[in-house]
């Protein structure tokens, strides 16, 4: 219930109801990140007047956060999963944009990453341009997924970790799209729980020391297409030769 109000350059997330609620107000919203709230991201009544630009649903690295793990830790349940952060009918079209994605800019990121009980998409600008590198990190995995997690990892490379490129254990729904898993000391991707469901699409798993892909059973792999698993110590582990050959055929 006010005029000449400006909300600039805030992160508004993880609130139980609306991110921003306006009644009979004149508000400028600019350069805010809004998402993952229990109600609408932006909620205004018909008596309000809104203006502004550059409001997004999603995070960027390194612009919003210096490291990928900082962005993952700040990501809350529902962010990116509720319709671009959600705006109600009295909010001007285009005031909130973005796909609710954790976007990774070009660079080498020397990080061990953990995703637990999150729903998110991690999207690099390209698998040749975004390198998640384990050099010097000791006995570490690239991505560790635990708990109840729904994640998409796409358009990046995970390399040079002493252990696994991806280690998934828990109630996990994982999509790996346009990703390279290479040069890791143990396994490219280790799927070590009956409740893990993985999709591999247009990806490359190569030159990992022990296994390219280790799975507990065939039900772990929901989809595998246009994916190359080659030149690893052993391309497939945890399965008999016949079943491994079946998965290899599906991945082609």
TITI-758486 format. One record per atom (N, C-alpha, C, CB): x, y negated, z negated; residue in one letter. Coordinates in pm, whole numbers, padded with zeros to 5 digits, always signed. Each point is the difference from the previous one (the first is absolute). Glycine has a CB too. Layout:
N
XYZA;...
END
This chain:
252
+00084+00119+00000X;-00084-00119+00000X;+00088-00124+00000X;-00183+00124-00122X;+00271-00135+00222X;+00092-00113+00004X;+00034-00039+00142X;+00093+00072-00217X;-00024-00186+00230X;+00040-00049+00131X;+00150-00022+00003X;-00224-00108+00032X;+00277+00100+00092X;+00143-00026+00021X;+00088+00097-00078X;-00055-00241+00037X;+00019+00369-00028X;+00078+00106-00066X;+00087+00068+00106X;-00180+00036-00178X;+00307-00016+00146X;+00092+00071+00090X;+00059+00120-00071X;+00054-00215+00122X;-00059+00331-00055X;+00068+00121-00047X;+00104+00036+00105X;-00206+00082-00130X;+00332-00098+00096X;+00108+00012+00097X;+00104+00100-00049X;-00039-00237+00075X;+00073+00333+00015X;+00115+00089-00019X;-00010+00084-00127X;+00137-00165+00124X;-00254+00226-00145X;-00021+00091-00113X;-00012+00144+00049X;-00113-00184-00129X;+00141+00278+00041X;-00036+00140+00022X;-00116+00031-00094X;+00239+00065+00069X;-00353-00023-00013X;-00123+00021-00076X;-00043+00144+00022X;-00070-00245+00021X;+00092+00330-00120X;-00021+00142+00021X;-00031+00069-00133X;+00155-00005+00198X;-00219+00123-00188X;-00025+00088-00116X;-00095-00059-00102X;+00226+00092+00034X;-00314-00184+00009X;-00102-00051-00090X;-00123+00090+00006X;+00086-00235+00031X;-00156+00246-00144X;-00111+00095-00009X;-00118-00040+00088X;+00072+00051-00231X;-00089-00180+00255X;-00108-00047+00086X;+00061-00072+00120X;-00159-00021-00198X;+00113-00100+00230X;+00049-00071+00119X;+00141-00056-00024X;-00237-00057+00062X;+00311+00045+00048X;+00128-00069-00010X;-00019-00148-00023X;+00101+00171+00149X;-00182-00236-00064X;-00033-00141-00013X;-00151-00015+00014X;+00227-00073+00093X;-00293+00013-00192X;-00143-00024+00003X;-00025-00151-00001X;-00047+00221-00119X;-00028-00271+00219X;-00027-00143+00010X;-00150-00025+00004X;+00218-00035+00122X;-00264-00055-00203X;-00140-00041-00003X;-00007-00153+00004X;-00066+00209-00132X;-00004-00261+00233X;-00019-00145+00015X;+00134-00075-00007X;-00229+00023-00102X;+00326+00027+00177X;+00135-00055-00009X;+00057-00030+00137X;+00035+00125-00212X;+00061-00215+00214X;+00078-00030+00120X;+00144+00043-00027X;-00152-00197+00065X;+00196+00299+00010X;+00127+00065-00033X;+00085+00016+00126X;-00109+00120-00192X;+00237-00150+00178X;+00098+00033+00103X;+00079+00122-00047X;+00016-00244+00076X;-00018+00350+00008X;+00076+00123-00027X;+00105+00014+00109X;-00198+00112-00115X;+00326-00112+00077X;+00105+00012+00101X;+00116+00084-00054X;-00065-00223+00097X;+00114+00310-00008X;+00122+00079-00023X;-00010+00086-00127X;+00131-00178+00118X;-00249+00232-00144X;-00020+00092-00111X;+00000+00145+00049X;-00131-00177-00123X;+00170+00268+00035X;-00015+00143+00024X;-00113+00049-00090X;+00247+00030+00063X;-00352+00027-00002X;-00120+00036-00073X;-00041+00142+00039X;-00075-00243-00011X;+00069+00332-00085X;-00043+00136+00031X;-00001+00087-00123X;+00091-00027+00229X;-00159+00140-00220X;+00000+00096-00109X;-00083-00042-00119X;+00220+00067+00076X;-00319-00153-00055X;-00089-00042-00108X;-00126+00086+00001X;+00091-00235+00012X;-00157+00243-00129X;-00115+00088-00013X;-00123-00046+00076X;+00088+00060-00218X;-00101-00192+00242X;-00111-00053+00077X;+00047-00052+00134X;-00119-00058-00211X;+00077-00064+00246X;+00051-00064+00120X;+00137-00060-00026X;-00235-00048+00076X;+00316+00042+00028X;+00123-00077-00011X;-00032-00148-00012X;+00123+00173+00132X;-00210-00224-00043X;-00046-00138-00004X;-00153+00002+00002X;+00210-00086+00118X;-00270+00023-00216X;-00146+00001-00015X;-00045-00145-00021X;-00001+00237-00100X;-00083-00287+00189X;-00049-00138-00009X;-00150-00002+00021X;+00220-00089+00083X;-00286-00005-00152X;-00143-00016+00024X;-00022-00098+00115X;-00050+00050-00244X;-00075-00064+00288X;-00031-00081+00118X;+00020-00149-00025X;-00163+00174+00068X;+00175-00216-00195X;+00022-00141-00031X;+00148-00037-00003X;-00210+00003-00130X;+00297+00095+00156X;+00145-00027-00004X;+00052-00030+00139X;+00023+00149-00199X;+00087-00223+00204X;+00070-00031+00125X;+00145+00044-00015X;-00155-00197+00050X;+00199+00283+00044X;+00134+00058-00009X;+00081-00040+00123X;-00087+00193-00136X;+00216-00214+00113X;+00093-00025+00110X;+00134+00063-00036X;-00118-00216+00065X;+00210+00216+00031X;+00134+00052-00028X;+00049+00090+00111X;-00048-00015-00241X;+00167+00073+00219X;+00063+00085+00101X;+00104+00089-00067X;-00040-00174+00179X;+00080+00278-00106X;+00112+00083-00041X;-00027+00090-00118X;+00140-00174+00086X;-00266+00203-00116X;-00032+00094-00108X;+00003+00142+00054X;-00141-00175-00117X;+00205+00266+00043X;+00023+00136+00051X;-00041+00104-00103X;+00187-00085+00140X;-00225+00200-00088X;-00016+00120-00082X;+00118+00091+00032X;-00257-00020-00005X;+00347+00035-00088X;+00119+00083+00022X;+00124-00070-00051X;-00109+00104+00199X;+00221-00029-00205X;+00129-00053-00045X;+00102+00011+00112X;-00053+00064-00237X;+00154-00152+00231X;+00112+00006+00093X;+00131+00010-00078X;-00130-00133+00172X;+00221+00213-00119X;+00136+00009-00052X;+00093-00037+00115X;-00060+00182-00171X;+00152-00278+00151X;+00040-00061-00128X;-00067-00135-00030X;+00215+00117+00028X;-00316-00158+00047X;-00058-00133-00022X;-00070-00011-00135X;-00028-00023+00247X;-00061+00119-00279X;-00074-00007-00126X;+00076+00065-00116X;-00211+00002+00132X;+00283+00104-00102X;+00079+00073-00100X;+00136+00032+00062X;-00209+00098-00109X;+00312-00107+00027X;+00135+00024+00052X;+00023+00147+00032X;+00082-00194-00131X;-00144+00284+00055X;+00020+00143+00021X;-00133+00068+00029X;+00201-00004-00152X;-00192+00120+00217X;-00119+00078+00029X;-00063+00052-00128X;+00097+00065+00222X;-00015-00020-00318X;-00055+00054-00124X;-00075-00106-00079X;+00186+00164-00007X;-00139-00287+00007X;-00074-00107-00067X;-00139-00017+00061X;+00217-00116-00053X;-00224+00124+00185X;-00130-00013+00068X;-00090+00118-00032X;+00110-00130+00183X;-00054+00251-00184X;-00079+00119-00035X;-00055-00013-00142X;+00141+00141+00156X;-00057-00184-00250X;-00043-00011-00139X;-00109-00105-00017X;+00228+00070-00072X;-00226-00175+00155X;-00101-00106-00010X;-00131+00037+00069X;+00184-00165-00010X;-00181+00271+00090X;-00118+00041+00077X;-00098+00070-00093X;+00138+00024+00211X;-00263-00067-00208X;-00099+00056-00091X;-00105+00079+00077X;+00038-00191-00158X;-00107+00275+00085X;-00102+00085+00060X;-00101-00085+00077X;+00029+00168-00186X;-00060-00126+00307X;-00098-00071+00082X;+00058-00105+00091X;-00157+00042-00178X;+00282-00081+00156X;+00055-00106+00084X;+00014+00052+00143X;+00123-00100-00199X;-00181+00027+00291X;+00005+00043+00138X;-00104+00102+00037X;+00237-00048-00006X;-00310+00099-00093X;-00101+00101+00028X;-00141-00056-00007X;+00155+00172-00089X;-00169-00301+00061X;-00134-00057-00012X;-00022-00111+00103X;-00001+00056-00246X;+00017-00021+00372X;-00038-00089+00109X;+00073-00132+00004X;-00217+00106-00011X;+00349-00102+00030X;+00082-00121+00005X;-00015-00082-00128X;-00022-00003+00249X;+00007+00070-00362X;-00017-00070-00125X;-00142-00041-00026X;+00229-00078+00024X;-00315+00082+00078X;-00142-00030-00006X;-00031-00147-00021X;-00032+00227-00088X;-00048-00279+00176X;-00057-00134-00016X;-00151+00013+00013X;+00210-00115+00093X;-00285+00029-00164X;-00145+00008+00015X;-00045-00090+00114X;-00025+00050-00246X;-00106-00054+00271X;-00051-00062+00122X;+00019-00152+00004X;-00163+00184+00011X;+00192-00246-00123X;+00017-00145-00001X;+00145-00045+00015X;-00201-00011-00143X;+00289+00104+00170X;+00142-00032+00020X;+00028-00008+00149X;+00064+00116-00217X;+00000-00225+00265X;+00026-00017+00143X;+00083+00115+00057X;-00012-00246-00031X;-00022+00286+00153X;+00076+00104+00068X;+00145-00044+00016X;-00207+00077+00122X;+00298+00014-00149X;+00142-00030+00017X;+00065-00062-00122X;-00047-00028+00236X;-00029+00001-00342X;+00063-00059-00119X;+00089+00102-00070X;-00197-00154-00027X;+00162+00283+00039X;+00083+00107-00054X;+00031+00098+00112X;-00101-00025-00232X;+00228+00046+00260X;+00041+00088+00109X;+00097+00106-00052X;-00033-00187+00167X;+00070+00275-00079X;+00096+00104-00036X;-00065+00135-00010X;+00133-00170-00120X;-00052+00273+00114X;-00050+00138+00002X;+00013+00069-00134X;+00060+00010+00239X;-00023-00081-00343X;+00020+00067-00127X;+00116+00097+00004X;-00240-00025-00046X;+00350-00016+00108X;+00115+00086+00023X;+00122-00056-00073X;-00092+00071+00223X;+00175+00018-00276X;+00130-00040-00051X;+00097+00002+00119X;-00048+00093-00237X;+00081-00211+00287X;+00078-00013+00124X;+00148-00021-00034X;-00200-00097+00120X;+00285+00176-00054X;+00144-00004-00029X;+00072-00062+00119X;-00016+00204-00149X;+00089-00312+00124X;+00077-00064+00104X;+00129+00075+00030X;-00098-00216-00068X;+00162+00179+00178X;+00123+00067+00043X;+00109-00013-00107X;-00060-00044+00240X;+00139+00151-00256X;+00110-00004-00094X;+00034+00138-00052X;-00066-00229-00063X;+00174+00235-00014X;+00041+00122-00070X;-00040-00015-00146X;+00195+00042+00162X;-00275+00050-00213X;-00049-00005-00137X;+00059+00119-00076X;-00216-00117+00072X;+00309+00089-00160X;+00063+00104-00080X;-00082+00017-00127X;+00232-00052+00093X;-00337+00133-00083X;-00096+00016-00109X;-00048+00144-00008X;-00070-00239+00027X;+00049+00285-00150X;-00073+00122-00026X;-00143-00040-00033X;+00208+00124-00084X;-00307-00075+00161X;-00137-00051-00010X;-00093+00103-00062X;+00042-00143+00200X;-00127+00096-00292X;-00096+00087-00068X;-00140-00055+00019X;+00174+00068-00170X;-00265+00018+00215X;-00141-00035+00015X;-00081+00094-00089X;+00034-00086+00239X;-00103+00033-00337X;-00080+00081-00092X;-00140-00062-00015X;+00211+00074-00124X;-00312+00007+00151X;-00139-00043-00019X;-00030-00129+00076X;+00000+00111-00225X;+00040-00116+00351X;-00023-00118+00084X;-00073+00041+00127X;+00206-00112-00094X;-00277+00016+00153X;-00054+00014+00135X;+00057-00114+00082X;-00215+00112-00081X;+00302-00081+00176X;+00066-00107+00073X;+00057+00048+00133X;+00053-00108-00217X;-00027+00010+00303X;+00069+00022+00126X;+00131-00078-00006X;-00219+00033+00130X;+00330+00036-00106X;+00130-00065+00008X;+00042+00003+00147X;+00066+00068-00239X;-00056-00185+00299X;+00023-00009+00145X;+00124-00083+00028X;-00246+00024+00045X;+00347+00039+00014X;+00117-00074+00045X;-00022-00060+00137X;+00143+00151-00135X;-00057-00244+00172X;-00013-00063+00132X;+00050+00092+00110X;+00026-00223-00106X;+00045+00330+00071X;+00048+00096+00099X;+00096+00096-00064X;-00029-00168+00182X;+00029+00293-00136X;+00084+00099-00068X;+00148-00021+00026X;-00188+00159+00017X;+00223-00233+00087X;+00141-00034+00021X;+00040-00124-00079X;-00013+00102+00227X;-00084-00177-00277X;+00027-00129-00063X;-00012+00002-00152X;-00082-00105+00207X;+00005+00197-00261X;-00019+00009-00145X;+00064+00131-00048X;-00215-00138+00009X;+00324+00127-00084X;+00078+00115-00042X;-00003+00008-00153X;+00149-00017+00205X;-00214+00122-00256X;+00001+00028-00143X;+00118+00093-00024X;-00255-00028-00026X;+00360-00023-00038X;+00131+00067-00002X;+00041+00035-00143X;+00066-00124+00208X;-00029+00251-00228X;+00036+00046-00134X;+00147-00002-00030X;-00196+00138+00010X;+00277-00197+00074X;+00144-00001-00020X;+00035-00063-00135X;+00035-00012+00249X;+00038+00087-00331X;+00047-00052-00128X;-00100+00008-00114X;+00139-00148+00131X;-00258+00206-00108X;-00102+00004-00106X;+00008+00125-00086X;-00145-00133+00148X;+00237+00223-00120X;+00010+00122-00080X;-00107+00101+00039X;+00096-00133-00187X;-00134+00216+00089X;-00094+00110+00027X;-00141-00055+00005X;+00153+00167-00115X;-00199-00209+00233X;-00128-00072+00012X;-00075+00046+00124X;+00098-00197-00118X;-00231+00185+00113X;-00087+00018+00115X;-00027-00136+00063X;-00106+00206-00102X;+00070-00205+00229X;-00040-00125+00065X;-00135-00045-00050X;+00131+00062+00202X;-00237+00014-00173X;-00134-00026-00051X;-00039+00114-00094X;-00065-00128+00212X;+00029+00096-00334X;-00057+00097-00094X;-00147-00034-00018X;+00223+00032-00119X;-00312+00061+00154X;-00145-00021-00013X;-00054+00092-00107X;-00019-00067+00243X;-00055+00009-00338X;-00052+00075-00113X;-00142-00046-00032X;+00234+00030-00091X;-00301+00049+00005X;-00133-00036-00047X;-00104+00015+00109X;+00104-00157-00161X;-00206+00070+00157X;-00104-00003+00103X;+00030-00118+00092X;-00173+00106-00155X;+00230-00074+00269X;+00051-00103+00091X;-00049+00026+00141X;+00203-00031-00144X;-00249-00076+00210X;-00029+00003+00142X;+00091-00102+00067X;-00244+00071-00038X;+00338-00023+00118X;+00100-00090+00055X;+00023+00029+00148X;+00109-00018-00225X;-00083-00089+00298X;+00048+00010+00137X;+00136-00068+00005X;-00237+00002+00098X;+00336+00068-00044X;+00134-00055+00019X;+00026+00001+00150X;+00084+00082-00229X;-00053-00199+00284X;+00013-00005+00145X;+00105-00100+00046X;-00238+00068+00017X;+00298-00035+00097X;+00090-00090+00074X;+00121-00042-00083X;-00196-00082+00128X;+00268+00183-00180X;+00124-00025-00072X;+00083+00128-00001X;-00112-00177-00144X;+00235+00166+00095X;+00092+00113-00011X;+00040+00020-00145X;+00085-00040+00234X;-00084+00165-00279X;+00047+00036-00134X;+00123+00087+00018X;-00236-00013-00102X;+00351-00034+00052X;+00125+00069+00032X;+00097-00002-00119X;-00031-00061+00242X;+00121+00159-00241X;+00119+00001-00086X;-00030+00008-00149X;+00111-00130+00175X;-00224+00191-00212X;-00025+00026-00141X;+00062+00135-00037X;-00214-00136+00007X;+00267+00143-00128X;+00067+00123-00041X;-00098+00116-00015X;+00172-00138-00116X;-00297+00107+00081X;-00101+00104-00014X;-00093-00003+00122X;+00012-00015-00254X;-00142-00010+00236X;-00097+00009+00109X;-00032-00139+00058X;-00096+00206-00107X;+00062-00208+00234X;-00051-00123+00058X;-00136-00035-00057X;+00128+00047+00209X;-00219+00054-00214X;-00131-00014-00062X;-00022+00121-00089X;-00092-00133+00196X;+00049+00108-00320X;-00033+00106-00095X;-00141-00026-00051X;+00246+00032-00068X;-00342+00054+00106X;-00141-00021-00035X;-00049+00114-00089X;-00038-00123+00216X;-00013+00084-00334X;-00050+00100-00094X;-00113-00062-00081X;+00227+00113-00014X;-00345-00054+00022X;-00117-00053-00068X;-00121+00010+00091X;+00143-00156-00135X;-00244+00075+00109X;-00117-00004+00087X;+00023-00111+00102X;-00156+00087-00185X;+00224-00050+00291X;+00054-00098+00095X;-00065+00017+00136X;+00218-00002-00125X;-00260-00111+00183X;-00038-00008+00141X;+00101-00091+00067X;-00250+00039-00046X;+00333+00017+00134X;+00113-00075+00058X;-00003+00008+00151X;+00137+00044-00205X;-00122-00159+00270X;+00020-00006+00144X;+00138-00059+00026X;-00250-00026+00044X;+00328+00096+00036X;+00134-00044+00040X;-00005-00023+00151X;+00118+00129-00191X;-00112-00256+00231X;-00019-00035+00140X;+00118-00083+00051X;-00250+00006-00031X;+00307+00038+00142X;+00109-00073+00064X;+00114-00024-00098X;-00164-00109+00154X;+00204+00215-00223X;+00103-00005-00104X;+00113+00094+00038X;-00171-00058-00178X;+00295+00019+00145X;+00116+00087+00012X;+00048+00037-00140X;+00066-00106+00222X;-00052+00236-00247X;+00059+00051-00124X;+00129+00070+00039X;-00228+00027-00116X;+00341-00087+00083X;+00126+00057+00050X;+00114-00018-00099X;-00077-00047+00232X;+00170+00143-00226X;+00123-00010-00075X;-00015+00009-00150X;+00081-00136+00183X;-00191+00194-00230X;-00019+00012-00145X;+00066+00129-00050X;-00217-00130+00015X;+00261+00127-00141X;+00085+00108-00051X;-00072+00130-00027X;+00137-00174-00096X;-00268+00169+00076X;-00075+00122-00023X;-00100+00022+00114X;+00028-00026-00250X;-00145-00040+00244X;-00109+00027+00092X;-00054-00130+00059X;-00058+00207-00129X;+00018-00203+00253X;-00064-00116+00059X;-00129-00033-00072X;+00101+00055+00219X;-00192+00043-00231X;-00125-00017-00074X;-00028+00128-00077X;-00091-00164+00172X;+00079+00152-00304X;-00032+00115-00085X;-00142-00015-00052X;+00243+00027-00065X;-00329+00068+00102X;-00140+00000-00040X;-00016+00113-00099X;-00081-00098+00223X;+00076+00063-00354X;+00020+00101-00103X;-00119+00016-00093X;+00240-00051+00013X;-00362+00038+00040X;-00118+00017-00084X;-00117+00040+00089X;+00084-00170-00169X;-00171+00256+00117X;-00111+00049+00081X;-00099-00109+00036X;+00027+00220-00109X;-00033-00329+00032X;-00098-00106+00026X;+00052-00109+00094X;-00093+00046-00224X;+00213-00030+00276X;+00055-00100+00092X;-00050+00029+00142X;+00207-00028-00146X;-00255-00078+00212X;-00044+00011+00140X;+00075-00105+00081X;-00232+00087-00068X;+00301-00042+00173X;+00088-00090+00075X;-00032+00005+00148X;+00180+00033-00171X;-00170-00150+00234X;-00009-00012+00145X;+00131-00059+00052X;-00253-00029-00009X;+00316+00097+00102X;+00119-00051+00067X;-00036-00036+00144X;+00153+00140-00147X;-00130-00265+00185X;-00037-00046+00133X;+00116-00079+00059X;-00245-00008-00064X;+00289+00045+00182X;+00105-00070+00075X;+00123-00028-00086X;-00178-00103+00143X;+00224+00204-00215X;+00112-00018-00091X;+00115+00093+00036X;-00159-00068-00180X;+00275+00041+00121X;+00122+00079+00024X;+00057+00040-00134X;+00047-00121+00219X;-00021+00252-00237X;+00063+00053-00121X;+00125+00074+00045X;-00223+00020-00127X;+00341-00077+00099X;+00122+00057+00058X;+00120-00019-00092X;-00092-00043+00228X;+00188+00132-00212X;+00131-00012-00063X;-00007-00010-00152X;+00079-00109+00206X;-00180+00172-00266X;-00005+00010-00145X;+00071+00128-00044X;-00219-00130-00008X;+00288+00125-00105X;+00097+00104-00032X;-00062+00138-00019X;+00137-00176-00104X;-00242+00187+00022X;-00056+00132-00030X;-00118+00035+00090X;+00074-00030-00235X;-00178-00052+00231X;-00120+00025+00079X;-00048-00129+00066X;-00063+00190-00153X;-00002-00174+00266X;-00070-00114+00057X;-00132-00021-00071X;+00109+00041+00221X;-00190+00065-00224X;-00133-00006-00062X;-00017+00123-00088X;-00095-00132+00197X;+00071+00107-00327X;-00025+00109-00093X;-00142-00014-00051X;+00245+00014-00067X;-00327+00090+00087X;-00140-00007-00043X;-00035+00124-00080X;-00060-00138+00202X;-00038+00122-00291X;-00041+00112-00085X;-00087+00098+00078X;+00011-00150-00200X;-00102+00096+00284X;-00084+00088+00082X;-00050-00078+00121X;-00070+00134-00204X;+00007-00065+00296X;-00043-00065+00125X;-00108-00105-00025X;+00056+00209+00123X;-00132-00196-00233X;-00104-00098-00029X;+00056-00137-00034X;-00142+00186-00080X;+00270-00191+00043X;+00063-00130-00027X;+00003-00089+00124X;+00139+00110-00175X;-00128-00049+00294X;+00015-00077+00123X;-00135-00007+00070X;+00244+00071+00024X;-00314-00184-00042X;-00130-00020+00061X;+00012-00024+00150X;-00085-00092-00218X;+00190+00017+00255X;+00021-00035+00140X;+00148-00019+00022X;-00227-00110+00017X;+00274+00154+00097X;+00138-00024+00040X;+00003-00004+00152X;+00095+00113-00208X;-00063-00231+00265X;+00000-00012+00146X;+00105-00102+00044X;-00245+00062+00010X;+00298-00036+00107X;+00104-00087+00059X;+00113-00023-00099X;-00174-00111+00142X;+00209+00215-00216X;+00102-00010-00105X;+00110+00102+00025X;-00172-00081-00166X;+00296+00035+00156X;+00117+00085+00023X;+00065+00036-00133X;+00036-00108+00225X;-00017+00238-00248X;+00072+00049-00117X;+00118+00080+00053X;-00211+00007-00149X;+00333-00062+00140X;+00113+00064+00067X;+00132-00034-00069X;-00126-00007+00215X;+00225+00092-00192X;+00138-00021-00041X;+00017-00018-00151X;+00038-00104+00222X;-00131+00163-00298X;+00015+00002-00145X;+00070+00130-00041X;-00209-00142-00028X;+00252+00151-00099X;+00061+00125-00046X;-00090+00117+00033X;+00117-00122-00183X;-00245+00108+00150X;-00106+00089+00045X;-00120-00090+00026X;+00086+00204-00132X;-00149-00190+00244X;-00105-00096+00035X;-00123+00012-00090X;+00082+00007+00233X;-00115+00117-00274X;-00118+00021-00083X;+00036+00088-00118X;-00151-00025+00201X;+00100-00010-00319X;+00024+00079-00119X;-00129+00026-00075X;+00230-00094-00016X;-00226+00199-00070X;-00115+00034-00081X;-00102+00087+00070X;+00037-00209-00117X;-00016+00240+00244X;-00095+00077+00079X;+00072+00113+00072X;-00146-00204+00028X;+00071+00307+00003X;+00054+00107+00083X;+00022-00047+00142X;-00114+00167-00144X;+00188-00089+00222X;+00037-00040+00135X;-00123-00020+00089X;+00214+00123-00027X;-00313-00035+00014X;-00118-00010+00086X;-00078-00128-00028X;-00013+00251+00007X;-00006-00283-00135X;-00075-00120-00037X;+00080-00125+00037X;-00112+00126-00188X;+00243-00122+00166X;+00083-00114+00038X;-00008-00026+00150X;+00153+00050-00191X;-00155+00057+00270X;-00011-00017+00145X;-00136-00057+00038X;+00158+00191+00033X;-00261-00157-00108X;-00134-00054+00026X;-00003-00151-00025X;-00103+00222-00065X;+00164-00264-00045X;+00005-00144-00029X;+00085-00073+00102X;-00030+00049-00244X;+00142+00011+00284X;+00086-00062+00101X;-00076-00020+00130X;+00202+00106-00106X;-00285-00010+00143X;-00081-00012+00122X;-00101-00112-00013X;+00030+00243+00044X;-00091-00257-00160X;-00097-00108-00022X;+00066-00138+00007X;-00134+00155-00142X;+00259-00165+00100X;+00066-00130-00007X;+00039-00053+00137X;+00082+00062-00224X;-00067+00026+00321X;+00047-00044+00131X;-00098-00097+00067X;+00122+00218+00024X;
END
